[in-house]
Amino acid sequence: MNTKKLLATAAISAILLTGCGFKGKDAIVIVNDKPITEAQFDETLGAMTNNQINRQNPIFFIMKDRIVNELIVRELLNQEIAKRQITVSAEEEEAALKDIIDRYGSKEQLQKVLKENGISEQKFKKDLNNELKMKKLIAMLGKVEVSDAEVKKFYKENPDKFKTPEKVRASHILISANPKEIERLIASDKANSGLSKEEIAKKVQEEMTAKKAEAEKLLAQVKNNPKGFEQYAREHSEDVASGQKGGDLGFFAYEDMVEPFSKAAFALKPNKVSDLVQSDYGYHIIIVKDRAKASKTTFDKAKDDIKQYLITEKQVKLLDDLIVNLKNNAKIEYVKDEFKPDKIKENIKDELKK
């Protein structure tokens, strides 16, 4: 079982408490006399979509409903934290930061990860402070305990979660050739504006034939010199990410790749080069470097992760119960009709009809 994925399914996200410092009188919802502004909504939407969503798309209205609810929950939790006078000292924040730095290996590595994800150090520290407050709030909701019997029961009732399938480590060289993409490029070229569907289809077939010929020529070179596979991948593969690593894709299970690719890779013996393999991505040349047999995580190795997972599940339940209670007892006023849940659902139905 991938225990990191297992734990992630019930993780309590600090996002519930972030991004609440906006100022403005343009309120869309008022929660216990505290305004939630349209600027907060726009900021949250922008962070989720990178401002690349059509506001007439049904998906926008689905997201709108989710964001408004999230902002309300966020405000209610902030109010509860203030009511309980929960604070975080500089020493607590520093200790938590040190733990995170230790997990990443160094402060420089953490800063690199933050930069890659477009997160400023100021926002990261604010999120960390909010997360620590959230943990204190959860601790106040009740003591959470998990018995050995519960841990054993979970392990026994979820055998598939602890199985690791057979995997191979393979490298590939890709010559991109997707008929639909080629057709789109040909049709969008102004020089081809007068072509009929039949003429476009002929051009697509010609391009596919040329791509296959290119791939077959490269395959002959690779089979003649398998030891040069990595260099061929760096020079010719149109999968840039893996190409920079000599074509290396790391270990993967059968279901992790498209069917034609996995079928070929799992049939290959180590260090043997495949024939040309065609998928929706184009033409692949594959070499398998290693294999890992299917295995099962023992109870002794999994028990600590299971216990933490079950603790987190119970904490989530306590938090959910608190949110329901806070909502039931809150005064929530929708200032703008367009942000009312019923109105948003109406918008979704209208757009779907269109």
Helices and strands as residue ranges (DSSP letters): H 3-8, G 14-17, E 27-31, E 34-37, H 38-49, H 58-83, H 90-104, H 107-116, H 121-141, H 148-157, G 159-162, E 163-164, E 167-176, H 179-188, G 190-192, H 197-224, G 226-228, H 229-236, H 240-243, E 248-253, G 254-256, H 259-267, E 277-279, E 282-292, E 295-296, H 299-328, E 332-334, G 337-339, H 341-353
